């Protein structure tokens, strides 16, 4: 274990992951975020019994 002040000194001023990604000026061109447009599967809850029933 180390003191919180020592941890913060060692950690420095590193950006979090989100800021790291957004720091790239061309991030919109580099990364694609495809979305699945399929409908979700159907689930049959007719036999569902909650816990304790």
N, CA, C and O atoms as a GROMACS GRO file, in nm:
protein
  212
    1UNK      N    1   0.084  -0.117   0.000
    1UNK     CA    2   0.000   0.000   0.000
    1UNK      C    3   0.088   0.124   0.000
    1UNK      O    4   0.197   0.127   0.058
    2UNK      N    5   0.037   0.225  -0.068
    2UNK     CA    6   0.108   0.352  -0.066
    2UNK      C    7   0.011   0.463  -0.030
    2UNK      O    8  -0.111   0.448  -0.040
    3UNK      N    9   0.066   0.572   0.013
    3UNK     CA   10  -0.012   0.690   0.050
    3UNK      C   11  -0.082   0.746  -0.074
    3UNK      O   12  -0.028   0.740  -0.184
    4UNK      N   13  -0.204   0.800  -0.056
    4UNK     CA   14  -0.281   0.853  -0.169
    4UNK      C   15  -0.206   0.966  -0.240
    4UNK      O   16  -0.215   0.979  -0.362
    5UNK      N   17  -0.135   1.047  -0.165
    5UNK     CA   18  -0.057   1.156  -0.226
    5UNK      C   19   0.053   1.100  -0.315
    5UNK      O   20   0.079   1.153  -0.423
    6UNK      N   21   0.118   0.991  -0.270
    6UNK     CA   22   0.223   0.928  -0.350
    6UNK      C   23   0.163   0.865  -0.476
    6UNK      O   24   0.221   0.875  -0.584
    7UNK      N   25   0.046   0.801  -0.463
    7UNK     CA   26  -0.022   0.743  -0.579
    7UNK      C   27  -0.053   0.851  -0.683
    7UNK      O   28  -0.025   0.833  -0.801
    8UNK      N   29  -0.109   0.960  -0.638
    8UNK     CA   30  -0.144   1.068  -0.731
    8UNK      C   31  -0.019   1.126  -0.797
    8UNK      O   32  -0.022   1.162  -0.915
    9UNK      N   33   0.091   1.136  -0.723
    9UNK     CA   34   0.216   1.187  -0.781
    9UNK      C   35   0.266   1.090  -0.888
    9UNK      O   36   0.308   1.133  -0.996
   10UNK      N   37   0.262   0.960  -0.859
   10UNK     CA   38   0.309   0.861  -0.956
   10UNK      C   39   0.218   0.851  -1.077
   10UNK      O   40   0.264   0.832  -1.190
   11UNK      N   41   0.089   0.864  -1.054
   11UNK     CA   42  -0.009   0.854  -1.162
   11UNK      C   43   0.006   0.967  -1.262
   11UNK      O   44  -0.008   0.946  -1.382
   12UNK      N   45   0.032   1.086  -1.214
   12UNK     CA   46   0.050   1.200  -1.303
   12UNK      C   47  -0.082   1.250  -1.358
   12UNK      O   48  -0.188   1.225  -1.300
   13UNK      N   49  -0.076   1.320  -1.467
   13UNK     CA   50  -0.192   1.385  -1.527
   13UNK      C   51  -0.239   1.312  -1.652
   13UNK      O   52  -0.274   1.376  -1.751
   14UNK      N   53  -0.241   1.181  -1.650
   14UNK     CA   54  -0.282   1.103  -1.767
   14UNK      C   55  -0.432   1.118  -1.791
   14UNK      O   56  -0.511   1.112  -1.696
   15UNK      N   57  -0.472   1.139  -1.917
   15UNK     CA   58  -0.616   1.150  -1.947
   15UNK      C   59  -0.685   1.015  -1.932
   15UNK      O   60  -0.621   0.911  -1.943
   16UNK      N   61  -0.815   1.018  -1.908
   16UNK     CA   62  -0.889   0.892  -1.904
   16UNK      C   63  -0.906   0.840  -2.047
   16UNK      O   64  -0.872   0.910  -2.142
   17UNK      N   65  -0.956   0.720  -2.061
   17UNK     CA   66  -0.963   0.656  -2.192
   17UNK      C   67  -1.050   0.734  -2.290
   17UNK      O   68  -1.015   0.746  -2.408
   18UNK      N   69  -1.162   0.786  -2.243
   18UNK     CA   70  -1.250   0.863  -2.331
   18UNK      C   71  -1.181   0.987  -2.385
   18UNK      O   72  -1.192   1.018  -2.504
   19UNK      N   73  -1.111   1.057  -2.300
   19UNK     CA   74  -1.038   1.177  -2.345
   19UNK      C   75  -0.925   1.138  -2.441
   19UNK      O   76  -0.896   1.211  -2.536
   20UNK      N   77  -0.862   1.024  -2.415
   20UNK     CA   78  -0.757   0.976  -2.504
   20UNK      C   79  -0.812   0.954  -2.645
   20UNK      O   80  -0.750   0.996  -2.744
   21UNK      N   81  -0.929   0.889  -2.655
   21UNK     CA   82  -0.988   0.864  -2.786
   21UNK      C   83  -1.029   0.994  -2.855
   21UNK      O   84  -1.007   1.011  -2.975
   22UNK      N   85  -1.088   1.086  -2.780
   22UNK     CA   86  -1.134   1.211  -2.839
   22UNK      C   87  -1.019   1.305  -2.875
   22UNK      O   88  -1.040   1.399  -2.952
   23UNK      N   89  -0.899   1.281  -2.823
   23UNK     CA   90  -0.784   1.366  -2.853
   23UNK      C   91  -0.738   1.350  -2.998
   23UNK      O   92  -0.671   1.438  -3.051
   24UNK      N   93  -0.772   1.238  -3.061
   24UNK     CA   94  -0.734   1.214  -3.201
   24UNK      C   95  -0.823   1.301  -3.290
   24UNK      O   96  -0.944   1.284  -3.289
   25UNK      N   97  -0.764   1.395  -3.366
   25UNK     CA   98  -0.847   1.485  -3.446
   25UNK      C   99  -0.928   1.413  -3.555
   25UNK      O  100  -1.029   1.466  -3.601
   26UNK      N  101  -0.886   1.296  -3.597
   26UNK     CA  102  -0.955   1.223  -3.703
   26UNK      C  103  -1.030   1.101  -3.649
   26UNK      O  104  -1.049   1.004  -3.722
   27UNK      N  105  -1.072   1.105  -3.523
   27UNK     CA  106  -1.132   0.986  -3.464
   27UNK      C  107  -1.259   0.943  -3.535
   27UNK      O  108  -1.288   0.824  -3.540
   28UNK      N  109  -1.336   1.036  -3.589
   28UNK     CA  110  -1.459   0.997  -3.658
   28UNK      C  111  -1.430   0.918  -3.784
   28UNK      O  112  -1.511   0.834  -3.824
   29UNK      N  113  -1.316   0.943  -3.846
   29UNK     CA  114  -1.280   0.871  -3.968
   29UNK      C  115  -1.210   0.739  -3.937
   29UNK      O  116  -1.213   0.646  -4.018
   30UNK      N  117  -1.147   0.730  -3.820
   30UNK     CA  118  -1.068   0.611  -3.784
   30UNK      C  119  -1.153   0.498  -3.728
   30UNK      O  120  -1.123   0.381  -3.752
   31UNK      N  121  -1.256   0.530  -3.655
   31UNK     CA  122  -1.331   0.429  -3.582
   31UNK      C  123  -1.473   0.423  -3.634
   31UNK      O  124  -1.540   0.525  -3.648
   32UNK      N  125  -1.518   0.302  -3.662
   32UNK     CA  126  -1.656   0.284  -3.703
   32UNK      C  127  -1.734   0.220  -3.588
   32UNK      O  128  -1.682   0.133  -3.518
   33UNK      N  129  -1.855   0.263  -3.571
   33UNK     CA  130  -1.941   0.209  -3.468
   33UNK      C  131  -2.066   0.150  -3.534
   33UNK      O  132  -2.173   0.211  -3.531
   34UNK      N  133  -2.052   0.031  -3.593
   34UNK     CA  134  -2.169  -0.028  -3.659
   34UNK      C  135  -2.275  -0.066  -3.556
   34UNK      O  136  -2.242  -0.107  -3.445
   35UNK      N  137  -2.400  -0.052  -3.595
   35UNK     CA  138  -2.510  -0.087  -3.505
   35UNK      C  139  -2.591  -0.199  -3.566
   35UNK      O  140  -2.621  -0.199  -3.685
   36UNK      N  141  -2.625  -0.293  -3.483
   36UNK     CA  142  -2.707  -0.405  -3.526
   36UNK      C  143  -2.852  -0.358  -3.528
   36UNK      O  144  -2.905  -0.318  -3.425
   37UNK      N  145  -2.915  -0.363  -3.643
   37UNK     CA  146  -3.053  -0.317  -3.659
   37UNK      C  147  -3.154  -0.431  -3.648
   37UNK      O  148  -3.274  -0.410  -3.665
   38UNK      N  149  -3.105  -0.554  -3.621
   38UNK     CA  150  -3.195  -0.667  -3.608
   38UNK      C  151  -3.282  -0.652  -3.484
   38UNK      O  152  -3.243  -0.588  -3.386
   39UNK      N  153  -3.400  -0.710  -3.491
   39UNK     CA  154  -3.488  -0.713  -3.374
   39UNK      C  155  -3.435  -0.815  -3.275
   39UNK      O  156  -3.372  -0.913  -3.315
   40UNK      N  157  -3.459  -0.794  -3.146
   40UNK     CA  158  -3.413  -0.892  -3.047
   40UNK      C  159  -3.490  -1.023  -3.060
   40UNK      O  160  -3.599  -1.026  -3.117
   41UNK      N  161  -3.434  -1.128  -3.008
   41UNK     CA  162  -3.502  -1.257  -3.013
   41UNK      C  163  -3.625  -1.254  -2.924
   41UNK      O  164  -3.631  -1.177  -2.828
   42UNK      N  165  -3.720  -1.337  -2.955
   42UNK     CA  166  -3.841  -1.346  -2.874
   42UNK      C  167  -3.813  -1.437  -2.755
   42UNK      O  168  -3.746  -1.540  -2.768
   43UNK      N  169  -3.864  -1.398  -2.639
   43UNK     CA  170  -3.846  -1.476  -2.517
   43UNK      C  171  -3.983  -1.516  -2.465
   43UNK      O  172  -4.073  -1.433  -2.455
   44UNK      N  173  -4.000  -1.643  -2.434
   44UNK     CA  174  -4.126  -1.696  -2.383
   44UNK      C  175  -4.122  -1.696  -2.230
   44UNK      O  176  -4.046  -1.772  -2.170
   45UNK      N  177  -4.204  -1.612  -2.168
   45UNK     CA  178  -4.210  -1.602  -2.023
   45UNK      C  179  -4.329  -1.678  -1.964
   45UNK      O  180  -4.360  -1.659  -1.847
   46UNK      N  181  -4.396  -1.762  -2.042
   46UNK     CA  182  -4.515  -1.831  -1.991
   46UNK      C  183  -4.482  -1.927  -1.879
   46UNK      O  184  -4.566  -1.948  -1.792
   47UNK      N  185  -4.363  -1.987  -1.878
   47UNK     CA  186  -4.323  -2.081  -1.773
   47UNK      C  187  -4.237  -2.016  -1.665
   47UNK      O  188  -4.181  -2.086  -1.581
   48UNK      N  189  -4.226  -1.886  -1.666
   48UNK     CA  190  -4.140  -1.816  -1.572
   48UNK      C  191  -4.203  -1.812  -1.434
   48UNK      O  192  -4.319  -1.773  -1.418
   49UNK      N  193  -4.126  -1.853  -1.333
   49UNK     CA  194  -4.170  -1.843  -1.195
   49UNK      C  195  -4.061  -1.768  -1.117
   49UNK      O  196  -3.945  -1.810  -1.116
   50UNK      N  197  -4.097  -1.658  -1.054
   50UNK     CA  198  -3.996  -1.585  -0.977
   50UNK      C  199  -3.942  -1.667  -0.862
   50UNK      O  200  -4.008  -1.760  -0.816
   51UNK      N  201  -3.824  -1.635  -0.814
   51UNK     CA  202  -3.764  -1.704  -0.701
   51UNK      C  203  -3.857  -1.698  -0.580
   51UNK      O  204  -3.920  -1.595  -0.555
   52UNK      N  205  -3.864  -1.805  -0.508
   52UNK     CA  206  -3.945  -1.810  -0.388
   52UNK      C  207  -4.089  -1.847  -0.412
   52UNK      O  208  -4.170  -1.845  -0.319
   53UNK      N  209  -4.122  -1.881  -0.536
   53UNK     CA  210  -4.263  -1.915  -0.566
   53UNK      C  211  -4.284  -2.063  -0.551
   53UNK      O  212  -4.396  -2.112  -0.572
   0.00000   0.00000   0.00000
